Structures are given as structure tokens and as C-alpha cells.
Amino acid sequence: MPVVKYPRIRDPLFYEWDRKAQKCGLRNTVYAVNGDQYTGEWLDNLKHGKGTQIWKSTGAVYSGDWKFGKRDGYGSYSILDPVTKEYKKVYTGLWENDRRGGRGTFFYPNGERYEGEWSNGLRSGWGKMYYKDGSTYQGEWLMDQPNGQGLLQLPNGNRYEGGWKDGKKHGPGKYSYPDKGQLLEGIWVADIPKCGVLVDFGRENAPDPTEFPLPEIELHDPAGVLAEAQAKFDDSHN
């Protein structure tokens, strides 16, 4: 009995082409239509693992961890200086869902620097800011502003330690003037001291003390005065 041979059924060629086009594992540089390029690891056609991305429009470079197509994990982001043609580091640290998230360091164009925690691309949590004028702030942040408890130190040695809200001194705090040898302890509202007690503190060793010492004021209960002011402050902000 003769054997009948039927032609082998094959999948259309585009299935094979699509399979070969799928990106998984380590790949050489892949170019996007807009000229961006990526070299690194893939999973299910998405950047996943270790890799480096270069954006053609800006020349910016990210090198680090990826997760399902987004920067996630530890990585460094740099931009190309149009004058020197050298790369300047902008941020190095942790990323979450394609934004700065976790602990990292950000370098500002004017030379300022922030080291600390981030959330959704904004300074949030605990961190320290180094300002161009030599001032530093270390403490709590929320939505890119000092918020909570923090310490501001100025180049002349003066310092404020206490409450902050929306980037301004707010709540109970202490402002020391080592150059004058004085200390102000009181309540601040939107950067303005509303009430408090100013006393001489280390005036004998101050480099530029006031001409005369502060007169002594007899307060039977100075702590009670501040406590009363604190209570009024709390009532007005509840």
C-alpha cells in the first residue's frame, strides 16, 4: 500500500521573526527609533537587571539596576556638560519605579549637595543639605522641604535647632549666637520668633559680644512661661 506524505504544517514566518526579536537575558546595544540606546539585561522584552541607557536628545546616561523597564534599585545618573563635553554626576543612589527613592546623593548645578532619603523623586525622610553659602541643614524633610525637627548651621557659627514646617522655622526651637554670646529659646511661626527668652550664653568667650550684658529679669518660672506659650501655639495650630 503506498504511503501518502502530507506537507508539514509550519507556523507563519512572522511567528519566528517575533520569537527572535524577543529580548531576554544579556544583549548588546539596542537602539530605539528616536536614537536612544540601551546595553544590558532584558526580561520579556523589558529592561530588567543591570544595564546602561543613553538618551540621544540630552546625552544623559543612567547606569545601574532596572526592573520591568524602569530604573529600580541602585544606579547613577549623569549629564553631559555642553561646554567641557565631560559627564557630570547628578544623582547616585537608590531608585524606585523610575524615580529617586531611598537613600542617595544629589548634586545641584550650583555646587550644592543633598545626602539623604528620597520618596517619589523628592527629598523626604532624614537628610543633610550643603548650601552654596556654606550653610548646612540636617534633619527631617517632607515634599522637598525641611519639615519636622532639624538643625541649621550658618557660616558665621550661628545655629538654629528646633521645629520646621514647609522649609521655615516653625514651633519650639533654640537659636544660638556664638558670635554675640547669646541664646534665644522660644516659639517660631513661619520663620518669625513670636515669643521667647533671650539670655547671655558664653558671652565672656564670644568674639563679638554685645556692649552690655543683658539685664537679669526675675522670672519665678521661666520654664512655665515657655510651656504656656507652647500650649497657646499648639491650640492655635490644632
N, C-alpha and C positions, 0 to 999 in steps of 0.2 A: 504494500500500500504506500503510495507516495506521501512524503512528508510535506505539509504545507507550511511555508515560512511567512509569517506576518511581519511587516515592518515594525521596528522597535519605536515605541512611543517616547518621544523626547519632549522635555519642557521647552517652551519658547526661549529663545536666546536671551531675552531681556531678563529672565529669571537668573541666569548665570551671570550676566553683567551686573545685576543688582547685588548678587552674593559677593562678587569680587570687589564691589565698591564699598561694601560694609566695612567700617573701620573698627577694629578691635585689637587690643594689645599695643605694642610699641610700633610707631610708624615714623617714617621720615617726614620731612616738612610737607605739610598740606597747605595749599594756597586757596583762599576764599576768592569769590568773584570780585570783591572790592579790593583785593590785593593784600589783605591781612594774611599772616602766615602763622602756623602752629606746628611745633615739633614736640612730640611726646606720646603719651599713652592715651588710649581710647577704650571705651566700652559702649557697645551698642550704638556706635556712630556718634558718641558724645565724648568730649574731652573728659578724661577720668584717670586720675593718678598723678604722675609727675609730668610737667610739660612747660613749654615756653611759648608765649604768644607775643607777636609783634604787630601793632596796629599801623598800617601804612599811612593813614591820614595824619597822625601825630608823631609817629616814630616811637611811641611809648612801648615799654616792654614789661611783661609780667612773667616771672619765673617762679614756679612753686607747685602747690597742690591744687588739683581740680576735682570736682565731684559732680558728675552728671551735667557737664557743660558749663559749670560755674566755678569761680575761684572759691575754694573752700579748704581750709587747713592753713599751713604756713607758706608764706610766699613774699616776694619782694617786687615792688612796682617802681619803675624808673622812667624818667622822661628825657628826651634829647634836648640839650641846650642848643638853641638856634645859632648862637654866636660861637661857642667853643667847639660845637659838634661832639661834645662829650656827654655821657649819660650821668644824670643826677638822680640819686635815690630820693624818692618821695615818701615811700612807706615800706616798712618791713615788719612783719608780724603775722598775726592770725587773721583769717578771713572767714566769714560765714555768709553763705548764699550770695556771693559776688560782692560783698561789702566788707569794710573793715569791721571785725567783730572779735572780741577777745583782747589779749594784750599785744600791744605793738607800739612802734615809734614812727611819728610823722614828722617830716622835715618841711618847713614852710619856706617859700621863696625868699622871704626877707631875713632868713637866718634863724628864725625862732624854731623851737622844737618841743614836741609833746611826747612824753613817755608814760604810757598807762593803758587803761582799759577803754574799749570801744564797744558800741552797740549800734547796729544799723548804720554804720559809717560815721557816727558821731561820738565825740568824747563823752563817755558815760561810765561811772564807776569811780575808781580811785586812779589818780594820775598826777604827774608833775609837768608844769609848763615852764619853759625857759623863754622869757621875753627878750626882745632885741635890746631894750634899755638896761638889761642886767637884772631886772626883777624876776622872781620866781614865785609860782603858786603851786602848792602841793596840797591835795585833799580830795574832796568828793566833787564829782561832775555829774551833770544831767543835761541831756539835749545840747551838748557842746558848750555849756556854761558852768562856771563854778556854782555848785548848789549843795548845801549841807554844811559840813564842817571843813575848814581849810585854813592854811597858813600862807599869808602873803608877805614876802620879804623884799624890801626895796634896796636899791644900790647904796643908799646912804646909811643903811643899817636899821632903819625903822621897820616895824613889822606889825601886822595885824593877825590875830588868831581868834577865830570865832565862827559865827554863822554867816552863811552866804545864801543868796537867792537870786536866780536869773543873772548871775555874774556880778552882783553887787553885795556889799557888806550888809547883812540883814540879821537882826537878832542879837543875842548876848555876845559880847566879844571884848577883847583887850587889845589896845593899840599902844605899843611902847615906842618911846622916842629916846633911844640911847644917846643921840647927839645932844639932847636937851636934859637928859636925866629925868624924864617924866613918864608916867604911865596913866593911860585913860582906860578905865573899865566901865562899860555901860551897855546901852542898848542902841543898836543901829537900825535904821529903816531906809532902805534904798540908798545906801552909801552915806547917809547923814546920821551922825550921832545925836539921838534925841534926848538922852539923859545919861548921866554917869558921874563918876568920881575921878577927878584928876589929882594925882599925888606925885610928889618928888620920889624918884626911884633911881638910886645910884647917881644922884646929881653931883656928888663930890668927885666922881671919876669921869663925868661927861666931858667930851671935847669942846662943846659949845653950850654951856649951861645958861639958863636964864639969869638975868642980872640979880634978881632977888628970888629967894626960895618962896614957894607957895605958903601962904599963911595957913596955919593949922585951924581946921574947923572941927569943932566938937560935935560929933555925931554919936549919940548913945548906941545906935545900932546901924552902922553903915551897911552891913550885910542885909539887914532888914529893908533898908531903903532900896537897894538894888532888887531884892526879892519882890518888893511891892511894884517896882517898875516893870519887872519881868511879868508879874501877874497881869498888869494892865496891858502889856504888849501881847500876851497870849490871848487875852479876852478880845482885843481889837482885831486879831487875825484868825479867829475861830468862826 
